[in-house]
């Protein structure tokens, strides 16, 4: 039987995690579990920094291949940007 624990996380982080889980059609528990597995894995590989999509100045929108309807992907890019601005990642 899985263990239960209580953690205290910032309200905004929980809200973002819930949105991401819902966008991916999964539970918050599974999202947190996958994240923890990545952090504690001995063989975890460092993912290179995400490259933000370039903006096409000719048309004023995203370059071809960027799906503005993929909310989970857009939220992840926003999260990366927030972490860069706060100095959590480079």
Secondary structure, 3 states (H helix, E strand, C coil): CCCCCCCCCCHHHHHHHHHHHHHCCCCHHHHHHHHHHHHHCCCCCCCCCCCCCCEECCCCEECCCCCCCCHHHHHHHHHHHHHHHCCCCC
